[in-house]
Amino acid sequence: SAVISQKPSRDICQRGTSLTIQCQVDSQVTMMFWYRQQPGQSLTLIATANQGSEATYESGFVIDKFPISRPNLTFSTLTVSNMSPEDSSIYLCSVASGQGSYGYTFGSGTRLTVV
Amino acid sequence: GDSVTQMEGPVTLSEEAFLTINCTYTATGYPSLFWYVQYPGEGLQLLLKATKADDKGSNKGFEATYRKETTSFHLEKGSVQVSDSAVYFCALSSTGGFKTIFGAGTRLFVKA
């Protein structure tokens, strides 16, 4: 299965600033997924990123707040913009291991704290 | 829509005890079912999966059987270890889809 390198692993940021999270995959993948895991909660899908097209956002998430880039088939970034303490979460990227029925591989996550 | 319900935690067990974490699902068609594990400070790892009814997924002593008649995918392990302390997520992926729906997670504490 694919190996994902995600960075930074953690950061503490001031409110009103932005943070860009990077995910690098060791193989070409069609879709990459970005999730948010709020403290003590399950994972919520933010958006699906396809190479060469705009990301598809889930209900409750907007491009202005979470812009995503997908410049090629092995790399994606998620930016958390104009941060507030409510954005403090773990952010994870993910790729499918083959078709969806084979499960997903996750990055190690970025633990973001906004102060 | 599709959903996953798993038992609330935390679950606290002594080492070598038997573990069951219940998971039930609602989905149209024939989803694939998964258990993921999240160790402290780490991302999610796929623990096991089952892609059709009556399939049994197994890994590292953990097992779960895809029960379509009861729409369940309960996680079991015969003898837990302290190193099994983690959060366990049940999840499903609908037929032909790439979107995964996760349960709320169950935190497991194993005492020595």
Contacts between the chains, C-beta under 8 A, distances in Angstrom:
chain1	res1	chain2	res2	distance
A	1	B	46	7.9
A	6	B	43	7.5
A	31	B	98	5.9
A	33	B	98	7.7
A	33	B	100	7.9
A	41	B	104	7.3
A	41	B	105	7.7
A	42	B	89	6.5
A	42	B	102	4.7
A	42	B	103	6.3
A	42	B	104	4.7
A	42	B	105	5.2
A	43	B	44	7.5
A	43	B	89	7.3
A	43	B	102	4.7
A	45	B	99	6.6
A	45	B	100	7.6
A	48	B	98	7.3
A	48	B	99	7.7
A	92	B	43	5.6
A	92	B	44	6.9
A	94	B	100	8.0
A	96	B	98	5.6
A	97	B	46	7.5
A	99	B	98	8.0
A	100	B	32	6.7
A	100	B	93	4.1
A	100	B	94	7.7
A	100	B	96	7.6
A	100	B	97	5.6
A	100	B	98	4.6
A	100	B	99	7.6
A	100	B	100	7.2
A	101	B	32	3.9
A	101	B	49	7.8
A	101	B	51	4.8
A	101	B	93	6.3
A	102	B	32	7.8
A	102	B	49	7.2
A	103	B	32	7.7
A	103	B	34	5.3
A	103	B	46	4.4
A	103	B	49	5.1
A	103	B	93	7.7
A	104	B	46	7.0
A	104	B	100	6.0
A	105	B	46	7.2
A	106	B	36	7.9
A	106	B	43	4.5
A	106	B	44	4.3
A	106	B	45	7.3
A	107	B	43	5.6
A	108	B	42	6.0
A	108	B	43	4.2
A	109	B	42	7.2
A	109	B	43	4.3
A	111	B	41	8.0
